[in-house]
């Protein structure tokens, strides 16, 4: 199981019961002071008729001015108001014994009876709620305050023991427990387990990219295996609704956790067109929640685009973020970085998506995907080196020869079997795919060189082919066995191997700013060294040229027009273009160098041997401003302790690591989208694809998926938001 899924699993467990309400003394719209019915700790006032000593103490303690400020005293004439009989403190002591007791301007009341209003059909004959307690008009007409207190205590005690009040209390407690729903769930546990099997099956279909129209057959198969799958929720529509409910509930819990914790957020964006011919924007979040050891890339949403201009993309993006309760204030405090590819609509300097977002969030770090910049650097090398173009054209010829003809592939396989050579698939070189695919293509030609030469030679001598085809194969055989091609093949193998490893390093989820900077700087130094010292494959090809034999294939000098790569110029161009394209940030290198210098101060390996007491504090303050950390002084104090004891700067390091270096995660998301939106499912709506993508990319593995909480929320009408599955 992947670490990311293990970290995110905790967010999909059922949340616990809500915390009890705090006790409070409230005044309702009618002027009645009410105490919350959830107040606990009842300590009854021993209120029989013989407590004359306490009566005297109560009689001499009213504080009329204080009670008037609390709104608990009536100032008109007539009978004495309750606020003139008890002080606020004395009344609160009464409420410890009788939490339902309220006191207003018109007298005492009962919050429980007022809340219930009517006992309903369960009441006995003659049982009813006292109107005086419901309306809060219970008073005493005794002539002096001592007798009034005694009379009111008696009324309170008698009301608390009446059957009508006790039944009202039972009604309130049952209402809190949601009795009807709990009875259904508890009494139908077998049905819950049966429904859980259906939910687990629907979840499995989503994780395997299976269409919903095969759901009924899957249910039938499980019933034939002896499982009880019930009699409803078996249709393809029910499967879609179940998957939608699970994804919505999972996403809600995760986003609520993000809103509550408010971690620093990095956005990864990419735009593409799927098999359904609809343009969509895929959005990932990079966050580090308290339970995570490092930032995680989390799929957020697939957004359908009706306007491909930067203005339309920004509008759709902000609408999607606002639906997740990521409002402007929240984003201004948490959004620290945006990473996307180099499309002009994304990184346009005047009105691109990045520029528009920076106008809303000035401290936003805009990062051009390092993996895409690596491809641009390789493309610049191809433009500079003409020999690379010749090599690329020959490789494209090999690809088209075997990708369009089954006959040629069969003949090549026969040649490989005859020579006991492992045959690899030949692909394109230096095209729109990642540089790793170019490495696989060159590696395939390197390993299959004897089989290729044998096939070309046999086809050139095959009398069943026409003269034009035989001549074409003869030229291919000569080109393959020339000194120039073998030399270039070795150089390209070494270069692409290094570039492929760098590309994979930059695409790792845990890659951060300093890791990418170190990897790129190290690779530049490696290429500079390789310009004077050849790599392993270059040495092998050079030895073959000197011996006129390469893996058993006889070599020749070739034509005068054959171009041989100059290793010094080739690797020098690679180092120069990597430095130009990758070690930059924005329009020039100044912003990138400033950011790297600031980040270096939080890594001890970059500290000078002799440092003053204020070393790094200016850079730390700049980082706090860059990543919207509200208390720079606290971070500076933590940095001083960090320098002395090598402690932790969790907040600042988390913000730095939240900057996404590569948007390759979006590319992988589009790959998953193409598996979901296949040719047979090209009519799926983007919202449905987004739901299935969330289950595939964020949902826990099937073995750790617990469907019970989702079943209970599905059958509970208070939490179910969809219209319900077709039965």
N, C-alpha and C positions, 0 to 999 in steps of 0.2 A: 504493500500500500504506500502510495506517495505521501511524503511528509505534509504537503499542503492539505491533502484531504484529511489527514489526521488532525491538523491544527483547526480546520474549519468545522470538524464534526461536532464540537462542543456547542456550536451556535444553533444546531438543529434539534437539541434536546428540548423537552417540554419545560417551559418556565415554571417556577414555583408559584405558590400562592402570594397574592399581593400583601404588602405590609398593612397592618391595621392602621386606621385613621388616627391622627393625633387628637387627643381630647381637646375640645375647644368650646368656649361659651359664645354662641352666635345669637344674633338678633334677627328674627325673620321679618318679612315684609309687613307683618301685622303688628310688630312691636313686641313679640313674645321672645324673651331670651330662651334659647334652646341649647341643651348640652348634648353632644353626640352620644348616640346609643351604644357606641363601641367602647366607651370608657369602662375600664375594669377596676378591680380593687375595691369592692364594696365594703365599707366599714360602717355599720348601722349605728345611728345615735340611739342610745338606750332610752327611748322616749315613752316611758309610762308616766302616769299622772303624779307620781311621787317625787319627780326630779325638780324640786323647788329651788335648790341651790343653783342648778344650771340655768333655770328660767331667769333667776335674778341677774345672772351674769349676761345672758343674752339681752335682757331688757335694757341694760345700761350701756350697750355697745353699738347702737346703730350709727352709721356715719352717712348722713343723708347726702352730703355733697358728693361723696365718692360714688354712691349709687346713682345719683342723677347723671353723672358723667358716663356711667356704664349704660344708661338707658333703662334702668331697672326700677325706677321710682316714678310714681304718678304724683303730680302736684295739685290736682284739682281737689275739691272738697268731697265730703261723703265719708264712706268707710275708709279705714286706714289701709293704705297700699301695702303689699307684702314687702316692698323695699324699705318701708319704715319699721318693719318688725325685725328683719335680719340684715346684717351687713353682708357684703360680698363674700368675705372669708367664711362666715357662718353658713351662707347658702352653698358654697362649694363643699363644705364639710357634709352638708345634707346630701349633695349629689354623689358623694363617695358611697353612701348607703343606697341612695335611690338614683341611679344614673338617668332614669327617664324623666326626672323632675325638671320642670322649667319654671321661670318666674318672669312675668312681664308686668306691664303697667296696669293690667286689669286683674291680675291675680296669679295663682299657681295653675300649672297645667301639666299634662302628661304627653311627652313627645311620642311615646309608643302608640298610645291610643289615637293621637292626632294623625300619625303616619298611616295607621291601618284604616281608620275611618269607619269601617263596617266589618263585623265578624264573619259575614258570609253565611253559607248554608250549613256550616258545621256547628253553629251555636245551639245551645239547649233552649228549652222553652223559658221565656222570661229573662234570658241573658242579653244584656245590651251594654254598650259603652256609655259611661256617664257623659252627658253633653257638657257639663261644667269642666270636666278634665280635658275633653277634646278641644273646647274653645278657649281654655286657659283663664277661666273666670272664678276659680275657687278662692273664696275669701272667708274671713271670720268677722262676725258682727259683735264679738265680745266687747265689753266696755273698756277694758284696760289691756295693755300690751302683753302682760304675762298670760292672761287667759286666752288671748288671741294666738300666742305661740303654742300653748297647750292644745288648743282646738285644731290648729292647722297640722300639728304633729300627728294628732289622732287621725285626721282625715287622710294624711299621706300614708300612714301605716295601714289603715283600712283599705285604701285604694290599691296599694301594692299587693294585698293578699286576696283581692277579688278574683273570681274565676274569669270574668271578662277581661281584666288586665292581663292575667296569665295567658289566656288564649291569644290575645293581641301580641304578646311577647313571642309566643310560639310561631305565630304567622310571620313576624319580622325575621326570626331566625331561619325559618324554612325558606323565606324569600332570598336570604343571603346564600343559602346552600344550593340554590338552583335545583330544587328537589326533583322537578319533572325530568330534567336532562340527566341528572345523576341516577334516577331510578331506571330510566331507559338504558343507560350505559351499563349499570351494574347488573340489571336483570337480563340483559342481552349480551353477556360476555361471550357466549358461543358465536353469536352473530358478529360481534366485533372481531373475533379471531378469523372468522370466515371472510369478512370484508378486508381484513389485513392481508390475507393471501391475495386478494384481488389487487390491492394497492401495491403489494410487493411485485406482482407480475407486471403491472403497468409501469412501475419504476424500472424494472429490468428491461422492458421493451424500449424505454427512452434511453437507458444507458448503452444499449446495443444498436442504437440508430434504427430500430425496427419501426415500420409504419404501423399506424393504429388499426388498419383494416385486417391485420392478422391476429388481432387480440382475441377474437372469438375462437379461432382455431387453437390458440394457446390455452385458453380456458378449457376447451373440450379435451385437449391432451392431458391436462392435469386431472380432470374428472375421471378420465379413463385410467389414470394411474392410482385412483382411489381416494383423491382428496375431495373434501366437501367445499365447493366453490360457490354455494348458494344458487339463487335463481335470478338475481338482478345484477346490474352493473357489468354486463357481459358484452355490451355493444362497443363498436369502435368510437362512438361519440362519448360513451362513459369513460373509455380509456383516455381520451383527450382531456376530458374535464378533470379526471383524477390527476393526470400529469400536471395540468395547469394549477390545480389546488396545491399540490405538493411543492411545486416550484415557487408559487406565490408565498406560501407560508415560510419556506426556507429563506427566500430572499428578504421577506419582511423582518425575520429575526436577525439576519445578518446586518441589514441596513440600520435597524434600531440599535444594534450594538455599536456600529460605527458612529451614529449620531450621538449616542450616549458618551462614548469614550473620546470622541473628537480627536482622532489621531491625525497626523499629517498625511495628506493624500497626494498621490501622483496619478495623472491621467495618461492613458495610452490610447491613441486614436488611429484608426485606419479606415479607409473608404474603399469599397470594392463592389462589383456587380456579381451576383450569384447566378445560378442556373435558371432562376425564375425571372431573370432579366430586370430585376429591381435593384437600384442602387441602395446601399445600406452603409451605415457607419457603425463599426464595432467599437465598443468602449470597454476598457479595462481599468480597474482601480488598483493602485499599488499602495497598500496600507500595512501598518504593523500594529496590531491590537495587543493589549497587555498580555494575553496568553501566548503570543507568538514570539519566537526567538529572533526572527528576522522578518523583513517585509515580505508579503505575499502578493502575487499578481492574481486578482480576482475578476472574473468576467462580470460585467455590470449589465450591459444591455446591447441588443442589436437594434439600431434605430433606422427606420425607413426614411430615405431622403427624397423629398419632392422638389427640392431646390439644391442644385449642386454647387451653387456659389457659396463663398465663405460666409456671407450673411445668413443664408438659410441653414448651413451646417451649425453655426453657433446658436441660432435660435432653437433648433431641434435639440441640441446638446443641453442647453440650459433648461429647457422644458423637461427633459428626462431627469436631470439632476434635481429639479424642484419637486417632481413627483416623488422622489425618494427622500423628501424633507431636507435636501441639501440647499438651503436658501442662500441668498447673497451674503448674509452675515456669517453663516457657517463656512461658506467657501472662502471668504476673505481671510478667515483665521486658519483654515486647514489646507487649502489647495496651494501646493508649493511648486509643482512641476507639471509640464506637459511634454510628452514625447510622441513624435509622429514621423512618418517618412518625409522625403524631400519634395513631395508634390507641391506645386506652386499654390494650389488652393489652401494648403495647410500652412506653408512657411513663407508665403508671399510677404515681401518686406513692407508693402504699402497697405494692403487690406486682406491679408491672409487670416486664417482662423487663429493662429497664434497671436498675431498683432491685435486682433479684436479682443481676445481673452486677456491679453496684457493690459489693454485699456480699462478693463473691468477690475483686474487684479494686478496691480503694478509690480508686486514682488514675485510674480510667477516666473519660474525658470523654464525657458523653452529649450528643449534638447532635441537636436536632429538625431534620429536613430543611428547608433554607431555601426550596426550591421549594414544598414543601407549605405552609409558613408564609405564603408569598406568596399562595397561593390562599385561605388562611384570612383574610388581611387584605382581599382583594377581597370575600370573602363578607360580612365585617363592614360594608364600605362599602355593599353591596347592601341590607343590613338597615337601615342608617341612612337611605338616600336612597330615598324612595318612588318618585320618577320613574324610577329605574333599574329598579325592578320592572316598571313599565308598559312600559318599553322592552324588557325581557327577555320579557315575555309576548307582545308583538307579534312579536318575532323568533322565538319558539317557534311562533307561528301560521304564519309563513312557512315554517319548517322542516317542520312537519307537512303543510302544503299541498302541498309539492313532493316530499317524501320518500316519500309514500304513494300518489302518483298518477303513473303514466307519462304519462297524457294531459296533465296540467298541465305536466309537464316539457317535453313536446314543444311545447306551445303557447308556453311561455315561451321556448324556444329559437327558435321561429319569430319571435317578437317581437324577440328580441335580434339575429337575423340581419337583420331588416328595418331595424333602427336601427343596424346595424354596431357592435354593442356586444359586447365579450367577456364571455361568461357564465361566472360562477364558481359553484361548488357552495355552497349555503347550508346552514350547519350550525347547531348550537345555540350559545347564548351563555351564558357564566358557569355552566356545568354542572360535572360532576365531572372533565372533562378539563382539560389544562393551559390556561392563559390564552391561549396562542398560538392554540389552536383558536377561541377567541372572537374574536380579531383577524381570523382568516380569514373568519369568518362575517360580521362587520361590514364587512370590506373587500368581500366579495361583494355585499352589499346596496348599498354605496356605488357600486360600479361598475355594478351591474345595475339601478339605480333607474329609469332611463328604460324599460327592458324590462319591469320589474315593473309600473310604472304603466300601460303600454300594454296588458299582458295583463289587469290588473284591469279596466280601462275596457272592453275588448272583451268580456270575460266578463260584465260587468254589463249589457251591451247585447245579449247573445246570446239570441235568442228561443227557441233549443232548450233552454235551461236553465230550471228552474222559478224561480218568483219568489223563493223563499227563498235559493237559491244566488246569483241575480243581486244581491239585496240584500246578501248577505255580501261579494261581490266589490266592490260599490259602497262599503261601509264600509272595506274594505281600501285602496281607491284613495284615499279621502278621508284616511285615517289616514297613508298614505305621503306624501301631498302637504301635510301640515299643517306649520305653522311649528315646532311643538313637536318633532315627530319629526325634522325635518331638523336642528334645533339640537342635539338629543340625539345624533343620529347623528354629527355632527362632534366633539362632546365625547368620546363613547365611542371614536371612532376614534383620537383623540389619546391618550387615557388607556390604551387597550389596546395601542397601539403601544409606549408607554413600558414598560408592564408586561410585555409579551411579550419585549422586548429584555432587561429585567432578569431574567426567568425563564430565558431561554436562557443568560445570563451565569452565573447561579448553578448551572446544570446542567452547565457545562463541567467536564471531567475535571481540568484544571489549576487550577481555582478553589480557593483556600485561605482561611484565616480572614481575613487582611487584605484580600485581593481582594474577598471578599464584603462585608466591612464598608465598604470604600470605595465599592463599587457601590451598596449600599443607602443609605448616607449621601448620596451624590451624587443618587440618585433622589428622596430626600425633599426635598432643596433644589430640584430641578427642579419637583416638584409644587407646592411653595410658591410658586415663581415663576409657574407656569402659572395659579395661582388669580387673578392680577391681569393676566396677559398671555396671551391665547388662543394656541393652537397653530395650525398651518397649516390643518388640516381644519376647525377651529372657525371660523377666519376665512372659509373658503370657504362653509361653511354659513350663517354670519351674513350674508355678502354675498348669498347666494341668498334669504334671508328678506327682506332689505331690497328686493331687486328682484322679489320674488314669482316667481322662476324658478330652478329648480335642475336643471342639466343638461338644460334644455329642458322640464322638468316644471313646469306652472303650480302655484304654491303658494297656500294660503289660510290664514286665521287659525286654523281648526280649531274644536273645541268648547271650551266653558268648562272642561270636566273634564280636558282634556289637560294633562299635567304637563310643565313645562320644567325641565331641570336648571339649578340655580344653579352656575355655573362656580366661583365662589369657595368655596362650601360643598362642592362635589363634590371638587375637587382638595385642599382643606384636609382633608377626611375621608380621602382617600387618603394624604396625608402623615402624618396622625396615626396611622392604623392600621398603616402600614408601620413607623413608629417603635415602636409598641406590640408588634407581633407579631414583627418581624425583629431589632430591636436588643435582644434579650433572650436569656437563657440559663438555663433552669430555671424556678424559681418567680418570679423577678423579674429586674431589670436589674443588680443588684449583682454577681452572679457573672459576667455577660457583660462588664460594664465592667472588672472586675478582670482578666479574661483578656485583653481587648483592650489594656489598659494594659501588661500584662506583655509581650505579643507585640510591641508597638510599639518596644521598646528594641532589637530586632535589625534594625530598618529605619532607615537613616541619615536618611531624609527627616523622621522624627519626632523627631530629636534636637534639644534646645534649642541656641541659639547659644552660650550660655555654660554649660558643664557642668563639674562637679567630677570628680575622679579616680575616685570611687566610683559615678559615674552608671550606673544600669542593673544593677548587680551583684545587688541585692536581687531585682529582677524576674527576672533570669536564673536565680538560685537557685530561685525559686518555679517557674519553668518546668521546671527539671530535676526537681524533686520531682513536678510534675504529670505529666510524661511518663516517669517512671521511668528517668532517666539516672543511672547509679550513681556517677559521679565529678563532682559539681558544681564542685569546685575547678579541675579541668582545663578545664571549659567556661568558667568565669570568666576564667581566664588566656587562653583563646582569644578571649574577648570583648574583653579589654583590647587584644590585638593587632589584633582586628577594628576597634576604634575608631581605632587609630593608623594602620593600613595598609590598611583596608578589605579585610581578608582574608576568610576563609570560616569560617562556623560550620556545617559540613556536618551534624554529628550533630544539633544542636539544630534547625536549619532543616528537616532531613528529618523530625524528629518533629512539628514544627508543621504542616508541609505534609501529613502523613499523616492529619490529622483530616479526614474526609469532610464536606464542606459540604452535599451533597445526596445523597439516595438515588435519584436519577433513573436511575442505572445499573441498579438493580434493576428499575425499570419497563421499561427497554429489554430487560432479560433476560426479563421476562414476555412481552413482545411476541415475542421469538424463540421462547419456549416455545409460544406459541399458533400459530406457524408450523409448529413440529414436531408438536405434539399437535393435529392438525387433526381434522375430523369423521371422516375415514377412519382415523385412527390414535388414536382416543380411548382405546383399551385399553392404551396403552403404560404400563409401570411407571415410577414416578418415578425409579428408578435408571437406567433406559434413557434417559429424557428428560435426566437430569443428564449422562450420557455424551455425548449428542448436543449438548447445550448447550455443554459444554466444548470440543468440536471446533469448533463454530461460532464461539464467542466468543473463545477463547484460541488455538486452533490457527493455524499460519501459513497464508498464502494457498496455494492449490493449486500455483501456479507455483514456490513455494519449499519445497514439502513433499518431503522425501527419505524414501521408504518403506524403503530398504535396512536401516537399523538395526532397524526394527520387524519386518521379515521375518526377519532373523537371530534376533532374540529370540523370535519366534513359533515357529520351527522348533527352537530349542534347548530341550530338555525341562527344563533346569535353571532357566530363567528364565520359561518359560511357566506361568502359574498357572491359566489357564482350562482347561476340559475338552477344548478343541479343537473346530474347526468340523466340521460335518457334511460328509462327503465323498461 
